[in-house]
Amino acid sequence: MKRIAIVEDEPFMREELCSMLEKAGYAVQALTDWETVGNSLVALAPDLAILDLNLPGISGFELCRDLKQKTPMPVLVLTSRDQMKDELQAFSLGADEYLTKPCRKERLLARVSNLLKRYEGRTNLLEGPGYLLDRQTYTLYIHNSSVVLPKNQGKLLETLLSAGNALVSAEVLCNALWGTTEFVDENALQVNLTRLKKTMANLDMHQKIVVVRGVGYRLEAEVAECADG
Ligand code: CA
């Protein structure tokens, strides 16, 4: 059962949303503690969040931005603000859908279902210890935050992570970086690996890149020694 979180301060609207979505087969949770709603949502990690913009004491825009920075969860904005600039701002902050109130039940349910399907179909999230990597955008979600990795670092991490515990040869890494194995540039590969190692250390990731000389590279838990090849 898909879980949907609702952030809506008007009690009647909230009740209606809850009952409509429950009837449609979703597990619904409404959050009403406005001071902690951002953190609660992150901790709850629902499959979808429905967000009002005019909320008591907090800005729905900020909440939206915060959520999209910290988690890969889809956000549907449902608001009475019908100005184009509000809609554009919400999208620029990462909102996935924007609907204005009053909204027909059928329309809302269709968008919800569509959005959930879109996200379910995304096989682009790779999971590492304590982090997620979006292999399309190279966004790394870690420690309740996110960073977009430079493309080459993203490609290297993706390739290493996909291999699990297996060793990945220099050829495979070069192919991931430059799309060819005809010309393996070990120096350029080293430069990119060094940058990724630095990034991983700075982000306090619980993994390190380990080198097995002449064979390849792999990710290991942080307790392992990191040999410099
Ligand atoms: Ca409101």
Boltz pocket constraint, residues with backbone or C-beta under 6 A from the ligand:
constraints:
  - pocket:
      binder: B
      contacts: [[A, 8], [A, 9], [A, 10], [A, 52], [A, 53], [A, 54], [A, 55]]
      max_distance: 6.0
